[in-house]
Amino acid sequence: MSQNIFFTNKWKSFAILIIGIFLTIAAAIYTKKDSETLAKREFTLVCNEISTIKAKIQ
């Protein structure tokens, strides 16, 4: 009987581990995409600002 409980707890622990790894990977991907989007937006803003200043100088 105790061996059956061991296997049940082992599978629960394994399932929790897999779910945790999956959630960690999903959070990392989401954070990467979000930071890339923010960096692209900021880069575009700086480029537009430089173009505006360049046009005013000429």
N, CA, C and O atoms as a Tripos MOL2 file, in Angstrom:
@<TRIPOS>MOLECULE
protein
  232   231    58     0     0
PROTEIN
NO_CHARGES

@<TRIPOS>ATOM
      1 N           0.8230   -1.2010    0.0000 N.3       1 MET1
      2 CA          0.0000    0.0000    0.0000 C.3       1 MET1
      3 C           0.8640    1.2610    0.0000 C.2       1 MET1
      4 O           0.5690    2.2100   -0.7270 O.2       1 MET1
      5 N           1.9220    1.2840    0.8010 N.am      2 SER2
      6 CA          2.7620    2.4800    0.8530 C.3       2 SER2
      7 C           3.4910    2.6940   -0.4690 C.2       2 SER2
      8 O           3.8060    3.8270   -0.8320 O.2       2 SER2
      9 N           3.7620    1.5920   -1.1940 N.am      3 GLN3
     10 CA          4.4170    1.7290   -2.4980 C.3       3 GLN3
     11 C           3.4680    2.3980   -3.4880 C.2       3 GLN3
     12 O           3.9190    3.1850   -4.3200 O.2       3 GLN3
     13 N           2.1860    2.1140   -3.4260 N.am      4 ASN4
     14 CA          1.1940    2.7330   -4.2900 C.3       4 ASN4
     15 C           1.1040    4.2340   -4.0100 C.2       4 ASN4
     16 O           0.9880    5.0290   -4.9420 O.2       4 ASN4
     17 N           1.1560    4.6230   -2.7500 N.am      5 ILE5
     18 CA          1.1360    6.0440   -2.3920 C.3       5 ILE5
     19 C           2.3860    6.7320   -2.9260 C.2       5 ILE5
     20 O           2.3190    7.8740   -3.3810 O.2       5 ILE5
     21 N           3.5230    6.0470   -2.8740 N.am      6 PHE6
     22 CA          4.7760    6.6080   -3.3810 C.3       6 PHE6
     23 C           4.6580    6.9330   -4.8620 C.2       6 PHE6
     24 O           5.0620    8.0140   -5.2900 O.2       6 PHE6
     25 N           4.1130    6.0150   -5.6480 N.am      7 PHE7
     26 CA          3.9800    6.2590   -7.0910 C.3       7 PHE7
     27 C           2.9690    7.3640   -7.3700 C.2       7 PHE7
     28 O           3.1660    8.1510   -8.2960 O.2       7 PHE7
     29 N           1.9000    7.4400   -6.5960 N.am      8 THR8
     30 CA          0.9110    8.5030   -6.7730 C.3       8 THR8
     31 C           1.5430    9.8610   -6.4860 C.2       8 THR8
     32 O           1.3630   10.8090   -7.2510 O.2       8 THR8
     33 N           2.2770    9.9510   -5.3890 N.am      9 ASN9
     34 CA          2.9360   11.2190   -5.0540 C.3       9 ASN9
     35 C           4.0280   11.5590   -6.0560 C.2       9 ASN9
     36 O           4.2630   12.7300   -6.3540 O.2       9 ASN9
     37 N           4.6950   10.5290   -6.5740 N.am     10 LYS10
     38 CA          5.7450   10.7510   -7.5610 C.3      10 LYS10
     39 C           5.1570   11.3620   -8.8290 C.2      10 LYS10
     40 O           5.7380   12.2980   -9.3790 O.2      10 LYS10
     41 N           4.0390   10.8680   -9.2980 N.am     11 TRP11
     42 CA          3.4140   11.4040  -10.5020 C.3      11 TRP11
     43 C           2.8810   12.8100  -10.2770 C.2      11 TRP11
     44 O           2.9610   13.6540  -11.1700 O.2      11 TRP11
     45 N           2.3390   13.0680   -9.0980 N.am     12 LYS12
     46 CA          1.8680   14.4210   -8.8020 C.3      12 LYS12
     47 C           3.0350   15.3980   -8.8040 C.2      12 LYS12
     48 O           2.9360   16.4970   -9.3500 O.2      12 LYS12
     49 N           4.1320   14.9920   -8.1920 N.am     13 SER13
     50 CA          5.3240   15.8530   -8.1550 C.3      13 SER13
     51 C           5.8510   16.0980   -9.5600 C.2      13 SER13
     52 O           6.2230   17.2230   -9.8940 O.2      13 SER13
     53 N           5.8890   15.0670  -10.3790 N.am     14 PHE14
     54 CA          6.3660   15.1900  -11.7540 C.3      14 PHE14
     55 C           5.4510   16.1150  -12.5580 C.2      14 PHE14
     56 O           5.9300   16.9430  -13.3320 O.2      14 PHE14
     57 N           4.1390   15.9740  -12.3760 N.am     15 ALA15
     58 CA          3.1850   16.8260  -13.0870 C.3      15 ALA15
     59 C           3.3630   18.2920  -12.6870 C.2      15 ALA15
     60 O           3.3330   19.1790  -13.5400 O.2      15 ALA15
     61 N           3.5470   18.5420  -11.3970 N.am     16 ILE16
     62 CA          3.7530   19.9090  -10.9240 C.3      16 ILE16
     63 C           5.0520   20.4800  -11.4950 C.2      16 ILE16
     64 O           5.1070   21.6520  -11.8670 O.2      16 ILE16
     65 N           6.0830   19.6620  -11.5620 N.am     17 LEU17
     66 CA          7.3640   20.0960  -12.1330 C.3      17 LEU17
     67 C           7.1990   20.4830  -13.6000 C.2      17 LEU17
     68 O           7.6750   21.5390  -14.0180 O.2      17 LEU17
     69 N           6.5360   19.6470  -14.3760 N.am     18 ILE18
     70 CA          6.3350   19.9160  -15.8060 C.3      18 ILE18
     71 C           5.5110   21.1870  -15.9990 C.2      18 ILE18
     72 O           5.8320   22.0100  -16.8560 O.2      18 ILE18
     73 N           4.4570   21.3490  -15.2110 N.am     19 ILE19
     74 CA          3.6280   22.5570  -15.3070 C.3      19 ILE19
     75 C           4.4510   23.7910  -14.9560 C.2      19 ILE19
     76 O           4.3340   24.8200  -15.6210 O.2      19 ILE19
     77 N           5.2770   23.7000  -13.9280 N.am     20 GLY20
     78 CA          6.1280   24.8220  -13.5420 C.3      20 GLY20
     79 C           7.1210   25.1930  -14.6250 C.2      20 GLY20
     80 O           7.3380   26.3740  -14.8940 O.2      20 GLY20
     81 N           7.7250   24.1930  -15.2450 N.am     21 ILE21
     82 CA          8.6680   24.4530  -16.3410 C.3      21 ILE21
     83 C           7.9550   25.1020  -17.5180 C.2      21 ILE21
     84 O           8.4660   26.0510  -18.1120 O.2      21 ILE21
     85 N           6.7730   24.5900  -17.8560 N.am     22 PHE22
     86 CA          5.9930   25.1570  -18.9560 C.3      22 PHE22
     87 C           5.6370   26.6160  -18.6780 C.2      22 PHE22
     88 O           5.7780   27.4630  -19.5600 O.2      22 PHE22
     89 N           5.1790   26.9180  -17.4650 N.am     23 LEU23
     90 CA          4.8090   28.2930  -17.1220 C.3      23 LEU23
     91 C           6.0250   29.2180  -17.1300 C.2      23 LEU23
     92 O           5.9200   30.3820  -17.5200 O.2      23 LEU23
     93 N           7.1660   28.7080  -16.7060 N.am     24 THR24
     94 CA          8.3930   29.5030  -16.7230 C.3      24 THR24
     95 C           8.8060   29.8430  -18.1530 C.2      24 THR24
     96 O           9.1790   30.9800  -18.4420 O.2      24 THR24
     97 N           8.7380   28.8670  -19.0350 N.am     25 ILE25
     98 CA          9.0850   29.1030  -20.4430 C.3      25 ILE25
     99 C           8.1040   30.0880  -21.0790 C.2      25 ILE25
    100 O           8.5090   30.9800  -21.8250 O.2      25 ILE25
    101 N           6.8230   29.9250  -20.7850 N.am     26 ALA26
    102 CA          5.8120   30.8350  -21.3300 C.3      26 ALA26
    103 C           6.0460   32.2630  -20.8360 C.2      26 ALA26
    104 O           5.9330   33.2090  -21.6150 O.2      26 ALA26
    105 N           6.3670   32.4260  -19.5730 N.am     27 ALA27
    106 CA          6.6290   33.7620  -19.0280 C.3      27 ALA27
    107 C           7.8760   34.3720  -19.6530 C.2      27 ALA27
    108 O           7.9040   35.5720  -19.9280 O.2      27 ALA27
    109 N           8.9050   33.5650  -19.8810 N.am     28 ALA28
    110 CA         10.1400   34.0640  -20.4940 C.3      28 ALA28
    111 C           9.8830   34.5240  -21.9270 C.2      28 ALA28
    112 O          10.3740   35.5750  -22.3390 O.2      28 ALA28
    113 N           9.1270   33.7540  -22.6750 N.am     29 ILE29
    114 CA          8.8100   34.1270  -24.0590 C.3      29 ILE29
    115 C           7.9850   35.4070  -24.0920 C.2      29 ILE29
    116 O           8.2470   36.2950  -24.9040 O.2      29 ILE29
    117 N           6.9890   35.5060  -23.2130 N.am     30 TYR30
    118 CA          6.1520   36.7060  -23.1560 C.3      30 TYR30
    119 C           6.9930   37.9310  -22.8080 C.2      30 TYR30
    120 O           6.8450   38.9830  -23.4310 O.2      30 TYR30
    121 N           7.8620   37.8030  -21.8320 N.am     31 THR31
    122 CA          8.7110   38.9200  -21.4100 C.3      31 THR31
    123 C           9.6540   39.3340  -22.5290 C.2      31 THR31
    124 O           9.8750   40.5250  -22.7490 O.2      31 THR31
    125 N          10.2140   38.3490  -23.2400 N.am     32 LYS32
    126 CA         11.1200   38.6540  -24.3570 C.3      32 LYS32
    127 C          10.3910   39.4300  -25.4480 C.2      32 LYS32
    128 O          10.8980   40.4380  -25.9390 O.2      32 LYS32
    129 N           9.2100   38.9650  -25.8270 N.am     33 LYS33
    130 CA          8.4530   39.6590  -26.8710 C.3      33 LYS33
    131 C           8.0630   41.0570  -26.4330 C.2      33 LYS33
    132 O           8.1290   42.0000  -27.2220 O.2      33 LYS33
    133 N           7.6590   41.1960  -25.1820 N.am     34 ASP34
    134 CA          7.2540   42.4960  -24.6680 C.3      34 ASP34
    135 C           8.4280   43.4720  -24.6560 C.2      34 ASP34
    136 O           8.2730   44.6330  -25.0330 O.2      34 ASP34
    137 N           9.5890   43.0120  -24.2310 N.am     35 SER35
    138 CA         10.7530   43.9020  -24.1840 C.3      35 SER35
    139 C          11.2340   44.2420  -25.5920 C.2      35 SER35
    140 O          11.6840   45.3630  -25.8300 O.2      35 SER35
    141 N          11.1490   43.3020  -26.5250 N.am     36 GLU36
    142 CA         11.5320   43.5980  -27.9040 C.3      36 GLU36
    143 C          10.5930   44.6280  -28.5210 C.2      36 GLU36
    144 O          11.0340   45.5260  -29.2380 O.2      36 GLU36
    145 N           9.3150   44.4980  -28.2470 N.am     37 THR37
    146 CA          8.3390   45.4580  -28.7630 C.3      37 THR37
    147 C           8.6060   46.8430  -28.2060 C.2      37 THR37
    148 O           8.5550   47.8330  -28.9360 O.2      37 THR37
    149 N           8.8860   46.9130  -26.9310 N.am     38 LEU38
    150 CA          9.1940   48.1920  -26.3040 C.3      38 LEU38
    151 C          10.4690   48.7950  -26.8790 C.2      38 LEU38
    152 O          10.5240   50.0010  -27.1230 O.2      38 LEU38
    153 N          11.4930   47.9760  -27.0980 N.am     39 ALA39
    154 CA         12.7590   48.4690  -27.6540 C.3      39 ALA39
    155 C          12.5540   48.9730  -29.0920 C.2      39 ALA39
    156 O          13.1100   50.0040  -29.4690 O.2      39 ALA39
    157 N          11.7700   48.2600  -29.8840 N.am     40 LYS40
    158 CA         11.5130   48.7020  -31.2590 C.3      40 LYS40
    159 C          10.7590   50.0240  -31.2740 C.2      40 LYS40
    160 O          11.0510   50.9080  -32.0790 O.2      40 LYS40
    161 N           9.7890   50.1490  -30.3790 N.am     41 ARG41
    162 CA          9.0060   51.3820  -30.3020 C.3      41 ARG41
    163 C           9.9050   52.5650  -29.9130 C.2      41 ARG41
    164 O           9.8000   53.6470  -30.4900 O.2      41 ARG41
    165 N          10.7700   52.3490  -28.9490 N.am     42 GLU42
    166 CA         11.6820   53.4050  -28.5130 C.3      42 GLU42
    167 C          12.6860   53.7550  -29.6120 C.2      42 GLU42
    168 O          13.0080   54.9260  -29.8120 O.2      42 GLU42
    169 N          13.1760   52.7430  -30.3200 N.am     43 PHE43
    170 CA         14.1120   52.9820  -31.4240 C.3      43 PHE43
    171 C          13.4500   53.8110  -32.5230 C.2      43 PHE43
    172 O          14.0580   54.7420  -33.0530 O.2      43 PHE43
    173 N          12.2130   53.4760  -32.8630 N.am     44 THR44
    174 CA         11.4810   54.2240  -33.8840 C.3      44 THR44
    175 C          11.2720   55.6660  -33.4440 C.2      44 THR44
    176 O          11.4030   56.5870  -34.2500 O.2      44 THR44
    177 N          10.9550   55.8640  -32.1900 N.am     45 LEU45
    178 CA         10.7640   57.2120  -31.6690 C.3      45 LEU45
    179 C          12.0480   58.0260  -31.7710 C.2      45 LEU45
    180 O          12.0140   59.1860  -32.1800 O.2      45 LEU45
    181 N          13.1650   57.4380  -31.4090 N.am     46 VAL46
    182 CA         14.4500   58.1430  -31.4810 C.3      46 VAL46
    183 C          14.8010   58.4460  -32.9370 C.2      46 VAL46
    184 O          15.2740   59.5400  -33.2440 O.2      46 VAL46
    185 N          14.5760   57.4900  -33.8300 N.am     47 CYS47
    186 CA         14.8670   57.7230  -35.2570 C.3      47 CYS47
    187 C          14.0200   58.8660  -35.8120 C.2      47 CYS47
    188 O          14.5200   59.7080  -36.5590 O.2      47 CYS47
    189 N          12.7550   58.8950  -35.4520 N.am     48 ASN48
    190 CA         11.8800   59.9790  -35.9140 C.3      48 ASN48
    191 C          12.3290   61.3220  -35.3410 C.2      48 ASN48
    192 O          12.2700   62.3440  -36.0250 O.2      48 ASN48
    193 N          12.7700   61.3170  -34.1060 N.am     49 GLU49
    194 CA         13.2510   62.5520  -33.4890 C.3      49 GLU49
    195 C          14.5140   63.0490  -34.1810 C.2      49 GLU49
    196 O          14.6730   64.2490  -34.4040 O.2      49 GLU49
    197 N          15.4070   62.1290  -34.5200 N.am     50 ILE50
    198 CA         16.6370   62.5010  -35.2280 C.3      50 ILE50
    199 C          16.3000   63.0530  -36.6110 C.2      50 ILE50
    200 O          16.8850   64.0410  -37.0540 O.2      50 ILE50
    201 N          15.3590   62.4100  -37.2840 N.am     51 SER51
    202 CA         14.9520   62.9080  -38.6170 C.3      51 SER51
    203 C          14.3510   64.2990  -38.5220 C.2      51 SER51
    204 O          14.6050   65.1410  -39.3830 O.2      51 SER51
    205 N          13.5660   64.5510  -37.5000 N.am     52 THR52
    206 CA         12.9530   65.8680  -37.3190 C.3      52 THR52
    207 C          14.0230   66.9230  -37.0690 C.2      52 THR52
    208 O          13.9720   68.0090  -37.6460 O.2      52 THR52
    209 N          14.9810   66.6130  -36.2200 N.am     53 ILE53
    210 CA         16.0660   67.5690  -35.9240 C.3      53 ILE53
    211 C          16.9050   67.8100  -37.1810 C.2      53 ILE53
    212 O          17.2930   68.9440  -37.4630 O.2      53 ILE53
    213 N          17.1820   66.7430  -37.9320 N.am     54 LYS54
    214 CA         17.9670   66.8670  -39.1630 C.3      54 LYS54
    215 C          17.2620   67.7520  -40.1700 C.2      54 LYS54
    216 O          17.8950   68.5680  -40.8400 O.2      54 LYS54
    217 N          15.9190   67.5880  -40.2810 N.am     55 ALA55
    218 CA         15.1450   68.3960  -41.2270 C.3      55 ALA55
    219 C          15.1350   69.8660  -40.8040 C.2      55 ALA55
    220 O          15.1500   70.7530  -41.6570 O.2      55 ALA55
    221 N          15.1110   70.1280  -39.5100 N.am     56 LYS56
    222 CA         15.1120   71.5180  -39.0410 C.3      56 LYS56
    223 C          16.4570   72.1790  -39.2880 C.2      56 LYS56
    224 O          16.5150   73.3800  -39.5530 O.2      56 LYS56
    225 N          17.5220   71.4240  -39.2080 N.am     57 ILE57
    226 CA         18.8630   71.9860  -39.4230 C.3      57 ILE57
    227 C          19.0700   72.3510  -40.8850 C.2      57 ILE57
    228 O          19.6920   73.3670  -41.1950 O.2      57 ILE57
    229 N          18.5500   71.5240  -41.7820 N.am     58 GLN58
    230 CA         18.7560   71.7750  -43.2130 C.3      58 GLN58
    231 C          17.8200   72.8250  -43.6350 C.2      58 GLN58
    232 O          17.8080   73.2070  -44.8050 O.2      58 GLN58
@<TRIPOS>BOND
     1     1     2 1
     2     2     3 1
     3     3     4 2
     4     3     5 am
     5     5     6 1
     6     6     7 1
     7     7     8 2
     8     7     9 am
     9     9    10 1
    10    10    11 1
    11    11    12 2
    12    11    13 am
    13    13    14 1
    14    14    15 1
    15    15    16 2
    16    15    17 am
    17    17    18 1
    18    18    19 1
    19    19    20 2
    20    19    21 am
    21    21    22 1
    22    22    23 1
    23    23    24 2
    24    23    25 am
    25    25    26 1
    26    26    27 1
    27    27    28 2
    28    27    29 am
    29    29    30 1
    30    30    31 1
    31    31    32 2
    32    31    33 am
    33    33    34 1
    34    34    35 1
    35    35    36 2
    36    35    37 am
    37    37    38 1
    38    38    39 1
    39    39    40 2
    40    39    41 am
    41    41    42 1
    42    42    43 1
    43    43    44 2
    44    43    45 am
    45    45    46 1
    46    46    47 1
    47    47    48 2
    48    47    49 am
    49    49    50 1
    50    50    51 1
    51    51    52 2
    52    51    53 am
    53    53    54 1
    54    54    55 1
    55    55    56 2
    56    55    57 am
    57    57    58 1
    58    58    59 1
    59    59    60 2
    60    59    61 am
    61    61    62 1
    62    62    63 1
    63    63    64 2
    64    63    65 am
    65    65    66 1
    66    66    67 1
    67    67    68 2
    68    67    69 am
    69    69    70 1
    70    70    71 1
    71    71    72 2
    72    71    73 am
    73    73    74 1
    74    74    75 1
    75    75    76 2
    76    75    77 am
    77    77    78 1
    78    78    79 1
    79    79    80 2
    80    79    81 am
    81    81    82 1
    82    82    83 1
    83    83    84 2
    84    83    85 am
    85    85    86 1
    86    86    87 1
    87    87    88 2
    88    87    89 am
    89    89    90 1
    90    90    91 1
    91    91    92 2
    92    91    93 am
    93    93    94 1
    94    94    95 1
    95    95    96 2
    96    95    97 am
    97    97    98 1
    98    98    99 1
    99    99   100 2
   100    99   101 am
   101   101   102 1
   102   102   103 1
   103   103   104 2
   104   103   105 am
   105   105   106 1
   106   106   107 1
   107   107   108 2
   108   107   109 am
   109   109   110 1
   110   110   111 1
   111   111   112 2
   112   111   113 am
   113   113   114 1
   114   114   115 1
   115   115   116 2
   116   115   117 am
   117   117   118 1
   118   118   119 1
   119   119   120 2
   120   119   121 am
   121   121   122 1
   122   122   123 1
   123   123   124 2
   124   123   125 am
   125   125   126 1
   126   126   127 1
   127   127   128 2
   128   127   129 am
   129   129   130 1
   130   130   131 1
   131   131   132 2
   132   131   133 am
   133   133   134 1
   134   134   135 1
   135   135   136 2
   136   135   137 am
   137   137   138 1
   138   138   139 1
   139   139   140 2
   140   139   141 am
   141   141   142 1
   142   142   143 1
   143   143   144 2
   144   143   145 am
   145   145   146 1
   146   146   147 1
   147   147   148 2
   148   147   149 am
   149   149   150 1
   150   150   151 1
   151   151   152 2
   152   151   153 am
   153   153   154 1
   154   154   155 1
   155   155   156 2
   156   155   157 am
   157   157   158 1
   158   158   159 1
   159   159   160 2
   160   159   161 am
   161   161   162 1
   162   162   163 1
   163   163   164 2
   164   163   165 am
   165   165   166 1
   166   166   167 1
   167   167   168 2
   168   167   169 am
   169   169   170 1
   170   170   171 1
   171   171   172 2
   172   171   173 am
   173   173   174 1
   174   174   175 1
   175   175   176 2
   176   175   177 am
   177   177   178 1
   178   178   179 1
   179   179   180 2
   180   179   181 am
   181   181   182 1
   182   182   183 1
   183   183   184 2
   184   183   185 am
   185   185   186 1
   186   186   187 1
   187   187   188 2
   188   187   189 am
   189   189   190 1
   190   190   191 1
   191   191   192 2
   192   191   193 am
   193   193   194 1
   194   194   195 1
   195   195   196 2
   196   195   197 am
   197   197   198 1
   198   198   199 1
   199   199   200 2
   200   199   201 am
   201   201   202 1
   202   202   203 1
   203   203   204 2
   204   203   205 am
   205   205   206 1
   206   206   207 1
   207   207   208 2
   208   207   209 am
   209   209   210 1
   210   210   211 1
   211   211   212 2
   212   211   213 am
   213   213   214 1
   214   214   215 1
   215   215   216 2
   216   215   217 am
   217   217   218 1
   218   218   219 1
   219   219   220 2
   220   219   221 am
   221   221   222 1
   222   222   223 1
   223   223   224 2
   224   223   225 am
   225   225   226 1
   226   226   227 1
   227   227   228 2
   228   227   229 am
   229   229   230 1
   230   230   231 1
   231   231   232 2
@<TRIPOS>SUBSTRUCTURE
     1 MET1         2 RESIDUE 1 A MET
     2 SER2         6 RESIDUE 1 A SER
     3 GLN3        10 RESIDUE 1 A GLN
     4 ASN4        14 RESIDUE 1 A ASN
     5 ILE5        18 RESIDUE 1 A ILE
     6 PHE6        22 RESIDUE 1 A PHE
     7 PHE7        26 RESIDUE 1 A PHE
     8 THR8        30 RESIDUE 1 A THR
     9 ASN9        34 RESIDUE 1 A ASN
    10 LYS10       38 RESIDUE 1 A LYS
    11 TRP11       42 RESIDUE 1 A TRP
    12 LYS12       46 RESIDUE 1 A LYS
    13 SER13       50 RESIDUE 1 A SER
    14 PHE14       54 RESIDUE 1 A PHE
    15 ALA15       58 RESIDUE 1 A ALA
    16 ILE16       62 RESIDUE 1 A ILE
    17 LEU17       66 RESIDUE 1 A LEU
    18 ILE18       70 RESIDUE 1 A ILE
    19 ILE19       74 RESIDUE 1 A ILE
    20 GLY20       78 RESIDUE 1 A GLY
    21 ILE21       82 RESIDUE 1 A ILE
    22 PHE22       86 RESIDUE 1 A PHE
    23 LEU23       90 RESIDUE 1 A LEU
    24 THR24       94 RESIDUE 1 A THR
    25 ILE25       98 RESIDUE 1 A ILE
    26 ALA26      102 RESIDUE 1 A ALA
    27 ALA27      106 RESIDUE 1 A ALA
    28 ALA28      110 RESIDUE 1 A ALA
    29 ILE29      114 RESIDUE 1 A ILE
    30 TYR30      118 RESIDUE 1 A TYR
    31 THR31      122 RESIDUE 1 A THR
    32 LYS32      126 RESIDUE 1 A LYS
    33 LYS33      130 RESIDUE 1 A LYS
    34 ASP34      134 RESIDUE 1 A ASP
    35 SER35      138 RESIDUE 1 A SER
    36 GLU36      142 RESIDUE 1 A GLU
    37 THR37      146 RESIDUE 1 A THR
    38 LEU38      150 RESIDUE 1 A LEU
    39 ALA39      154 RESIDUE 1 A ALA
    40 LYS40      158 RESIDUE 1 A LYS
    41 ARG41      162 RESIDUE 1 A ARG
    42 GLU42      166 RESIDUE 1 A GLU
    43 PHE43      170 RESIDUE 1 A PHE
    44 THR44      174 RESIDUE 1 A THR
    45 LEU45      178 RESIDUE 1 A LEU
    46 VAL46      182 RESIDUE 1 A VAL
    47 CYS47      186 RESIDUE 1 A CYS
    48 ASN48      190 RESIDUE 1 A ASN
    49 GLU49      194 RESIDUE 1 A GLU
    50 ILE50      198 RESIDUE 1 A ILE
    51 SER51      202 RESIDUE 1 A SER
    52 THR52      206 RESIDUE 1 A THR
    53 ILE53      210 RESIDUE 1 A ILE
    54 LYS54      214 RESIDUE 1 A LYS
    55 ALA55      218 RESIDUE 1 A ALA
    56 LYS56      222 RESIDUE 1 A LYS
    57 ILE57      226 RESIDUE 1 A ILE
    58 GLN58      230 RESIDUE 1 A GLN
